[in-house]
Amino acid sequence: MPRTALCTALALALAATFPALAATAPEAARRLAQDAVIVDTHIDAPGLLEGAWTDLGEPAPDREFDYPRAREGGLDVAFMSIYTSARRDEDGSARQSAHAQIDSVEALAARHPDRFALLTSPGDVERLRAGGRVLLALGMENGAPLGDDLAQVQRFHDRGVRYITLAHSANNRIADSSYTQDKRWNGLSPFGREVIAEMNRLGIMVDVSHISDAATEQAVAASRVPVIASHSALRHFTPGFERNLSDALARAIAERGGVIQIPFGTAFVNPQAAADTQAYFRAIDAFDRRNAEHAAAGRPAEDRAAFVERWDREHPSPATAIDAVLDQIDHAVKLVGIDHVGIGSDFDGVDGNLPDGLRSVADYPNLVAGLQARGYAEADIRKLLGGNLLRVWAEVEAGAAR
């Protein structure tokens, strides 16, 4: 049976088994989603697995990624985000947490060898996805697990990590964060430059999502091979939100051959949500500073969890249409060209704050339908869904071989 027919038959069988997953997108969109290679560079399932194991080979309605919905949506390559927080960096637990999360992804693949396979090279995609398997690649979100030990880059490469987001919500030993007001390094640290060189040597993609403008500019210049933004939207729609890329930085990434993976979370694509997110990080930074002052003065600390709960209650996520994501893709394509844009959803990483029509990995056909409605050719949709990312990954791998 041709692959298109096989995958469509599998998807329809899964939909019949799990009726809640039945696709609502037009048939043409569903067929293209099944036939194209869809690569999503940012799914936060491992952090949730570390906290509480859920068998994602079976339906998991409280999560946004599981096998049945991944096949319903046509997902082929899911980069599992090995995320560690700034707090884990501070208390020294980041490295152990990263290894535990990788263990959980390996366990998931081992439990369901007919449904999942670990992916460490773009050249293995066609072979490993045969039979409807979803391929699990690893991306490390935050370089904190490296500590200040350059040898850890090799260690995590050996465990399958194929991109590293240099920093996350706070400055670390490698780079400044986009969220912090007080930058430590004015871009990359000296150690950060060594880390990028080692990543280039090994074939690990350099990910500039989350880092400051100066760090992004310096990382693009320092890398011998193209870099990626694994889940970054464009600041054009969210003025003042440094977490998203400026037009100038997006062009710089593309000019060196890289790719910008557009996320789905409302905090990235909705201007009000982006403003609230930026304000939250400033507010929580001020809160933590106050608590440090209280501790120094011998006064009791304020309740951080209560502060976060109150903030969330007072700043509800605004309703957002799928058009916000499509607008981001349109702008990115016009800005840098069709060969330098992809998708990095951030499923399971944004507390369910997602646009209508993009609520889980079952919903990629809705994105395809939106792109078709906006006049994108099939070949270009295939590039956006995964072809561009696989090309960059192959170039990074080839650079390591050289």
Secondary structure by P-SEA (a helix, b strand, c coil): ccaaaaaaaaaaaaaaacccccccccaaaaaaaaaccccccccaaaaaaaacccccccccccccccaaaaaaaccccccccccccaaaaaacaaaaaaaaaaaaaaaaaaaccccbbbbccccccccccccbbbbbbbbbccccccccccaaaaaaaaacccccccccccccccbbbccccccccccccaaaaaaaaaaaaabbbbbcccccaaaaaaaaaaccbbbbccbbbbccccccccccccaaaaaaaaaabbbbbbbcccccccaaaaaaaaaaaaaaaaaaaaaaaaaaaccccccaaaaaaaaaaacccccccaaaaaaaaaaaaaccccccbbbbcccccccccccccccccccaaaaaaaaaaacccaaaaaaaacaaaaaaaaaaaaaaac
